[in-house]
Amino acid sequence: MVGITHTVCSGQTVKICRYCHGPLPKGRRKYCSDRCAFRYFQEVIEPLWWSSAVRVAKRRTDGRCEECGAARHLEVHHLISLEKGEPRHNSPKNVQSNLVVLCRQHHNQIHHPPKSTWTPRNTGAQRLLQLELGI
């Protein structure tokens, strides 16, 4: 699929950028600049991919927290965290075995632990995954 088109007052058809909807410069097919392509991917494509990974993880756990079995306020957590700025879409850390479904309470305990330290139950699986990913 090439760029989206728009008909202007003169009846001429102009190709427009998928992100900013400005006219496409000659030689461009979908985006007017690399910046628009990057932003479109970051704001449109990546969230679609992530929501699909979340859906699969929640289906895998029958829509329940893997710690307490709660069925509300579920979030997906990476056992082996992504590095700051690392894109979600092409990271090997996004395999389903590295994603754990947790209720908001347990997810918050991981990121903001109380004075006593708490870790997810499947730390053995986490270590195996670290070995598999070479981390």
C-alpha positions in Angstrom: 0.0 0.0 0.0 1.4 3.4 -1.0 0.7 6.7 0.6 -2.8 8.0 1.3 -4.2 10.4 -1.3 -6.2 13.6 -0.9 -7.9 15.6 -3.6 -7.3 19.3 -3.4 -9.5 22.1 -4.7 -8.0 22.0 -8.2 -9.1 18.4 -8.6 -5.5 17.2 -8.4 -4.7 14.2 -6.3 -1.9 14.6 -3.8 -0.2 11.8 -1.8 -0.1 12.7 1.9 2.0 11.5 4.8 0.5 8.8 7.0 1.7 10.6 10.2 1.4 14.3 9.7 -0.9 14.4 6.7 1.4 16.8 4.9 2.2 16.4 1.2 4.7 13.7 0.3 7.9 14.9 -1.3 8.9 13.3 -4.6 10.3 9.8 -4.1 8.5 9.2 -0.8 5.8 6.6 -0.7 4.3 6.7 2.8 5.9 9.3 5.0 7.2 12.8 4.3 10.3 12.2 6.4 12.2 9.6 8.4 11.0 11.4 11.6 7.3 10.9 10.6 8.0 7.3 9.8 9.6 6.7 13.2 6.8 8.6 15.1 4.1 6.7 13.2 5.8 3.4 14.1 6.3 4.5 17.7 2.8 5.8 18.2 0.7 3.5 16.0 2.4 0.2 15.1 4.3 -0.6 18.3 1.2 -0.2 20.6 -0.7 -2.5 18.3 2.0 -5.1 18.6 2.2 -4.8 22.4 -1.5 -5.1 22.8 -1.4 -8.3 20.9 1.4 -9.7 23.1 -0.6 -8.7 26.2 -3.7 -10.4 24.8 -1.8 -13.6 24.2 -0.3 -13.6 27.7 -3.7 -13.0 29.4 -5.2 -15.8 27.3 -2.4 -18.1 28.4 -3.2 -17.4 32.1 -7.0 -17.6 31.6 -7.2 -13.9 32.5 -5.8 -14.3 36.0 -2.9 -13.0 38.0 -0.2 -15.6 38.1 0.4 -14.9 41.8 -3.0 -14.6 43.4 -5.5 -15.6 40.7 -7.2 -12.2 40.7 -9.1 -11.5 37.5 -9.2 -7.6 37.6 -6.7 -4.9 36.9 -4.2 -7.2 35.1 -0.9 -6.0 33.8 1.9 -7.7 31.9 5.4 -7.6 33.4 8.8 -8.6 31.8 10.6 -11.0 34.1 13.8 -9.8 32.4 13.3 -6.1 32.0 13.7 -4.2 28.8 16.6 -1.7 28.8 15.5 1.9 29.0 14.5 3.0 25.5 14.7 -0.6 24.1 11.8 -1.0 21.7 9.2 -3.7 22.6 8.5 -4.9 19.1 11.8 -6.6 18.2 13.3 -7.5 21.6 14.0 -11.2 22.3 12.8 -10.4 25.8 9.2 -10.3 24.5 8.9 -14.0 24.2 5.8 -15.3 26.2 8.0 -17.2 28.6 9.4 -13.8 29.7 6.0 -12.2 30.2 4.1 -12.7 33.5 0.5 -11.6 34.0 0.0 -9.9 37.4 -2.7 -7.9 39.1 -1.9 -4.2 39.7 -1.0 -4.9 43.3 1.6 -7.6 42.6 3.0 -5.6 39.6 3.4 -2.5 41.8 5.2 -4.7 44.4 7.8 -5.6 41.8 8.5 -2.0 40.7 8.0 -0.4 44.1 8.9 -3.2 46.6 8.0 -2.8 50.3 10.8 -3.0 52.8 10.7 -6.8 52.5 11.7 -8.0 49.1 9.3 -9.9 47.0 9.9 -11.7 43.7 7.6 -13.6 41.4 7.2 -17.3 42.2 8.7 -18.5 38.9 12.3 -17.3 39.5 13.6 -20.6 38.4 12.0 -20.0 35.0 13.4 -16.5 35.0 17.0 -17.9 35.5 16.4 -20.5 32.7 15.3 -17.7 30.4 18.3 -15.6 31.3 20.6 -18.5 30.3 18.6 -19.0 27.1 18.9 -15.3 26.2 22.5 -15.2 27.2 22.0 -12.5 29.8 
